[in-house]
Amino acid sequence: MGSKVPASDNTLRILQLLASRKAPTPAAMIATLLDLPRSSVYQLLAVMNERGFVTHYPEDKSYGLGIAAFELSSAYTRQEPLARLGAPLIAQLVDKVGESAHLAILHGSDVLYIVEERAKGRPSLVTDVGVRLPSHLTASGRAILAALPKSQVRALYPSAANFSDRVERSSITGYAQLRRELEQCSQRGYAVERGDVTPDFHSLAVEIRDAGNWPVAAVAVTFLADRVPEEQWDKLLKQIRSTAALITTRIQGKRPAGPSMAG
């Protein structure tokens, strides 16, 4: 279903695209990546520039985020709303499944972990709060990327250099492999990571969407591969999906559907 306020929706899409780019972007490229009319993009950019949400670089004929966008980002960081809303539910998830869990968001082409809950007696993980990892290597990142438009994913991974990982092991070393993995995520309805981040550990993740149906975060559970064989994944996924649904209702400002959502 299309937005009832397309101008507002397109404004936010432009801001999200600019936030994902490593350098200012020409208006024509913004229009192409978002499949929007050039005239509309120029009009929206003009208003956002006046309000300080984007900055125009006339020499490069391109646009980047403005100081007002930075101020919003800083306010979000200070308030930590998603972490505050999600932390109690992640803790409940860990109690139910007996494995470590976390909440992560997309930060450029990385995932940033904003909630980490360690299960009692389980080994330490690298996915601590504040840690950033390449999104294509993690279950959380793959869950979010799979829910993004293909053009957005391509914008995040424009060249082979984006797959030069900060970890030794990698099952995805190029865009074609990433595209296949994301298509499998979409078909399954969840993301999987098998030892790409830490040998012998697997992770399962489900994305969280905002009121505009945009993937804003992901819930994941990480476990030793030999402790939870694949035939037992359905039990984990039921709880992960339930937690993701509860966080979704919270960030969208909705009331939970009923008692079954909490089970």
Secondary structure, 3 states (H helix, E strand, C coil): CCCCCHHHHHHHHHHHHHHHCCCCEEHHHHHHHHCCCHHHHHHHHHHHHHHCCEEEECCCCEEEECHHHHHHHHHHHHHCHHHHHHHHHHHHHHHHHCCEEEEEEEECCEEEEEEEECCCCCCCCCCCCCCEEEHHHCHHHHHHHHCCCHHHHHHHCCCHHHHCCCCCCCCCCCHHHHHHHHHHHHHHCCEEEECCCCCCEEEEEEEEECCCCCEEEEEEEEEECCCCCHHHHHHHHHHHHHHHHHHHHHHCCCCCCCHHHHC
